[in-house]
């Protein structure tokens, strides 16, 4: 059986699929997982910060449609990031923790969508409530994965303001 697993891993590596090899071998280590995700998250986190630049000023100046467009763009980036990191094989001992983290990320994505909808409707009070929920959920996601030491995959509200 051991030889069969080793053979499957070597075959997957030879075919160029490191993720398949890691999944067959029982998953990556936490450090390998974090490194893999950080390479995916970094350019997207930087893009989000660029897209969202000045959004709080837009909201204060009641330029809600401009702010809504920025939130919609950030929502697309966020959603694409979650889609890109979701299939990455997870460390075996961390799978339940990471499943909870992905639930929080799904909630955050919904909040981003709702914020842009409420901005388009000009409902500033609802935007404040949704923003508070978005931040709270992001903080819960951070606490869940604190031991991982994420940098770019970690929620930072400063990227969204």
Secondary structure, 3 states (H helix, E strand, C coil): CHHHHHHHHHHHHHCCCHHHHHHHCCCCCHHHHHHHHHHHHHHHHHHHHHHHCCHHHHHHCCCHHHHHHHHHHHHHHHHHHHHHHHCCCCCHHHHHHHHHHHHHHHHHHHHHHHHHHHHHCCCHHHHHHHHHHHHHHHHHHHHHCHHHCCCCCCCCHHHHC
